[in-house]
Amino acid sequence: MECKATAKYVRLSPKKIQRYLNMVRGADVETAVAKLEVKKTPAAVVVKKLLNSAAAQGSGKLFVKTIFATPAPALKRMRPGPFGRACPYKRRSSHITVALSAMESNK
C-alpha cells in the first residue's frame, strides 16, 4: 500500500528543502523522523510534518519510496538598488510530495 502526502506553496525554495529530502530518501519513517528531529531549520520542520502526515495514512513498517520538491509560483519583489533604482528579486516557494510504501518481509 502506498501513502501519499503533499505540502503546497511552502514558502521555502526547493534548493533549501532538497538537502533534507536527500537525507531521508529511502529510509524507514522512524529513522527519517529521528534524523529530522535533530535539525531545527524551517525546512526540516516542514519535511518532518509531511512525513508524519503520510505515515498516519498507513500502518506497519513504512519507508520513504519517493520524495521530491518542485518549484511553486514565486513572489516577485523589489529591493533598493544603486543610484535610486529598484532591483527585482523572487521569493521562491515550493511544493513537496512524499510517497511511503510498506516494507516487504521475506518469509
Secondary structure, DSSP 8 states (H G I E B T S, - for coil): -EEEEEEEEESS-HHHHHHHHHHHTTSBHHHHHHHHHH--SHHHHHHHHHHHHHHHH--SSEEEEEEEEEEEEEEEEEEE-GGG-EEEEEEEEEEEEEEEEE-----
